[in-house]
Amino acid sequence: MKLVRRSFQAPIRFYRKFISPLKPPTCRFYPTCSAYALEAIEVHGPLKGSYLAARRIAKCHPFHPGGLDPVPPKRQKDAAP
């Protein structure tokens, strides 16, 4: 599972190292979308983490106020009594 997670994170890390420095800082969220995506994949796994990251990126437009938007914590399964 770790290999799959890393393969989903590799393009994001590439973007952060080589593409992001060429652009002016314009992110309206904290943490940035790339940091959010890396953390979401780490916490929730590659599928749900990618879904959360895509939802976050979809909110990145001039009509959304932005601000603090942390990755939601992983929900614990309800323990049977």
C-alpha positions, 0 to 999 in steps of 0.5 A: 500500500505504501508503494501505491501511496508514494506513486500517487504522491510523486507527481505532486512532489514533482510539481512542488519542486519544479513547477511551483517555484516558477509561479508567483505565490497565489494560493488562497488556502492554507495549507496550499493545495499541493500540501493538502493533497500530500497530507490527504493521500497520507491520511486517507489513502490514495483513492479517498485522498485524491478525491479530497484533493480534487474537491479542494482544487475545484474550490480554487477559483476567484469566487471562493474566499479561501482561508484555513482548510485542513485535511479532515481527520480519518474517521474511526470505525464505530467500536461494537459494544 
